[in-house]
């Protein structure tokens, strides 16, 4: 079975017109600022607003180019070729163009049904689904350097298959619904890959430093890595004030021991806290970095709803702690044999690409 995606006629022109209109209004306000009609903070806000609109325009234009989505889908299929828990629709070349995309039909129900507690197979697989999502994100970020930037629940399907060696029992029809559910194993299908992000070598170093700092709730390091993303282009007027505010907020989270085992607090709060301080202090963050952080925030949000005891940032900490040798060799070996995604590649990616001071 196949499915057809067709770009709505005129949508490209409409997007271009809307952005031109927004930029014209922003430029008009900028001219009024030069006449001294507004204060300095308002003027700075206008500059940041223009940068934000320009940064958002690029990914949106990419998303309506269906040939680009086809290329991304082919790349994801190759990147996850060894994994049976993460799948993507397959584009059918040459039936791919900027306005038309023919791809394979993938069965499943939206993960939002499980987030809302309405999944066909109940909530017995929620923890595994949360872990699959977190590890898929880490695989994209660390191993592949190609991140799906639109991982909201509406773009994720859940499918179930019998565990290895049990399909014949299911086919016989002699098992109860509860027994069938017990031998089923979930996988996910990621849809709508039109918006994707890649990072430079320097950005990769900064991103792993940021996520490592997140997992340790180290406000000083979080602020430092956040400021480092823009390098010499950083426009924050008072970096020290930004550092103080971030440190104060994360000291509070640390007192609550946000990521302790069994804590049901949402790690998305930590990510949202940094973005709020970025806004308040006019910290410059490149658009592709914001996209990666926001994607992680969205993933953290819905995976936490699936399993309140799970955190994507905890997964980051656990993997980095493994790299630092803080877990027993026996536990590491057993864990590596049991994981559903190939996390050996993630660890190798940290070794090969990221310059972390361990």
N, C-alpha and C positions, 0 to 999 in steps of 0.2 A: 504494500500500500504506500501511496505517496500523498504529499500535500503541496499545495501551490500557494505561494505568497506573492501578492501583486501590490506594488506601490500605488497609492491613491493618485490619480491624475492631478497635477498641479501642486502637490504637496511641497515639492522642492522650491518652487517659486514663492509659495506662501511662507515658508520658513525664512527664505532670504528677505522677503518683504518685511516680515515681523522683526527680524534682527536689525535691519536697516532703520526701521522706525524707532526701535528702542535706543539704538546708538545715537540717532539724531536728537532724541529728547535728552539723552545724557550729555551730549555735546552742547546743547542749548543751556542746560543747567550749569555746565562748566564755564560757559561764557559769562553767565550771570555771577558766578563765583569770582571771576576775574574783575568784575566791577565792584567787588566788595560788598555785595548784597547778602552774603552768607558768611558764617564763621569758618575758621580754619578746619575744624573737625568735619563740617559738612563738605568742604572742598576735598578733603582727604577721602571722605566716603564716596564722593562722586568718582574719583580716580579708581578706587577699588571696585566700584560697581561696574565701571566700563571694562575693567580687566576681567571681572567675573562673567559678564555677558559674552565677551570675546572667547573666553575659555569654554563656556558652555556651548557656544555656537558650533565649534569644531566637532565634538562628539555627536551632536544632534544631526549634523549634516552627514556624518559617517553612517549613522544608524539608518538613514533612508536610502543608502546605497546598498542594495541587496546583493550585488556582486561582491562587495567587501565582506558582508556577512557570510556568503558562501565560502570565501577564502578562510575566514576565521574558523568556520565549522570544520573545514578540512584540516586545519592546523590542530584544533582541539582533538579531533578524532585520532590524529597521529600521536599527539602528546599523551593521550590516555589509552593508547592501544593495548597496554598491558593490564589495564584495570577493568574489572567486570562490575564495579559498583558505580561508575560514573560514565554516562553515555551522552551522545549528542546526535541530533538528526544528521544524516549524511546528505550533502548536496549532490545533485545529479548533474554533473557537467556533461555536455555543454549547455544544459537547460538552465543556465544562470546568467543574469544580466543585471544592470543597475536597477531595473524596474520589475524584474521577475525572478523568483527563486523557486525551483522545484527541489524538494527534499523528501527524505523518507519520513513516513508517518511513524511516530513513536507512541506506543500505548502507555497508559498510566493515568493517575489522578493527581490533581494539583496538591503539592505539599501543604498548601494553605488549609486543606481539609484536616490534615493531621495537626497543624498548628492550632486550629480551632477545636480539636478534639472530636472531629466528625469523620475520621478516616475509616475506610471499609474494614480495615484489619485492627481497629482499636489503637491503643497507645502502647502496646507491647514492644514496638519497634522504634519508638521515638528517640531513645538514647542512641541507637545505631545510626538513625538518620541524621541526628545532630553531628555525630562524629564524622560521618561521610562528608557532610557539607564543609566542616572545618578542615578536614584533611585535603579535600579537593581544592579549597582556597589556598592552602599552604603549598600544594603541588604546583598550582598555577604560578604562584608568586616566587617560589624558590627554585623549582626545577625548570619550569618552562619559560618564565618571564613573559607570560601572556595571560592576563587576568580578565575574566569575564566581568564586566563592570555594571551589570544589571541583574544581580542575583536576588531579586525580591521573590517572594513565594509564588507569584503568578508565573514566573519563568522556570519553575522547577516541577517536574513530574516525578511521581513515585511509582515504581513497578516492583512486582514480587515474583520470584521464581523459587521452586523447591531447592533446598540445599542439595549439594552434590550427593548422588546416590539415593535420593529419596523420591525422585520424580515418579518412579514406577508405583510407589505406594499411593501417591496422590492420584495417579491415573486409574488405579483399581477402584477407587471410590469407596474404600472400606473404612476410611478415617473420619472421625468427627470433625466439625468445623474448627474446634479448638486444637485438635491434633494437627490438622492441616496448617493452621496459622503458626504453630510451633516450629514446623519444618520449613517455613517460607523465609526467604532472606530478601531484604530490600535493596534496591538500587535506585539511582536518580538519573533523570534525563534533564540536561540544562538546555533551555530554549533561548531563542532571540539573542544570538551572540553578535549583534551588530555593533555594540559598544564594547570595546576592549582596550586595555591599557598595557603598555610596556614601559619598562624603566631602564634608565641608563645605569652603567656600572656604579656611578656615584650615588644615584638614587637608591639602588639596591642596598648599598652599604648603609645609607641613612635609614631606609625602611626597616631593615632587620634590627638596627640599633633602636629605632623608635618602638617597635613591637616588643623587643626584649625589655626595654625600659617600662613599657606598659605592663608586661607580665610581672615585673618586680615592683610596680607602683612607685617608681623612682621619679618624683616630680622634677628634680634638677636635670636628670638626663633626658626626660621627655621634652622639656623646654629646649634644651640644647639641640637635640636632634631635629625638633620642629623648626627652629630658626635656621638650621643648616641647610634645609632643602632649597632655599632661594639663594644661598651663597652670598656673593657680593651684591646681588639684586634685592637683598632684604631691605624692606622699607619701614620696619617696626621702629617707631620713634623712641621707645623706651624698653629695650630688651630686658633690662634688669627687673622692671615692674612686671613684665610678662613672666619671667622666671619665678618671681616671688608668688604671684597669684597661682601659677600652675603647681608650684611646690606646696602651697597652703592647701589647695583643694585635694591633692593626692596624699598629703599627710593625713587628711581626714579619712580618705578611702583606705589608707593603710591601717589606720586605727580600727576600722571595721573589718580588716583582713578580708578584702573583697573576694580574693580567689582561694580562700581556704577550702579544703574538702568539705562538701556539704553546704557551703554558703550558697544561698539561692539568689543573692543580689545579681543584677545584670551587668556584665562587663561593658555593655554598650554605654552605660553611664560614664565610664572612664573616657571612652572615645569622644562622646558628645561634650564632655567637660573641656577637653582640649580644644575642640572646634569652637566652642563658645569663647574661650580665652583668645583664640586666634582672631575671632571677630572683634572682640572688645579692644584688643591692642593693635589692630590693623597689621597683623603679621602676614607677610607675603608667603603663600603656599601655591606652588604651580598647580595648574588644573588637573594634571594626570595624577599628582600626589593626592589631592583632595578626593579624586574619584576612587583611588585605591582605599583610602581611609574610610570613605563613606560606604563603599562596598563591604568592607569588613564590619562596619557598624551595623549595616542591614543584616548581614549574615549572623552577627552576634545576637541581634534582636530576635530573629525567628528561631534560631537554634536554641536560644534560652527559653523560648516559649515551648518548644518541643520537650526540652529537658532542663528544668530550672537549675539542676546541679551541674550543667555543662557550660563551658565557656571556651570560645575560640581562642581567646587570649591565654587561657590556661593550657590549651594545646601548644601554643607557641612556647610558653614557659617550659612545658614538659620536654619538648623536643630540644630546646636550647640547653636545658639542664642535662639531657642525655649527652649532648655534645661536650659539655663541660665535665662529664664523668661523675655527676652527682648521684647517679642511680646505680645500683648494684649490677654487675655484669650479667648475673643470672636473670634478673628481672628484665633487663634490656633484651636479652636473647629471646625470652619467652614472649615478650611483647611484640618483637619484630616478627615472630612467626605467626602471631595471631591477628595482626592488623589487616584491614581489608584493602588499604591502599599501600602502595610500595613506598613506605617512609624511609627506606634505605636511601632512595634517590633524594629525598628531602635533606637527609643528613649530609649526603655527598654534595648536594648543592650548597649547603652552608659552608662546607670545607672549601669548595672550589671557587665560590663567587663572593662570599661575604667576609669582610675583614673585621671580625669581631674580636675584641680583646677579652680572651677568656682567662 
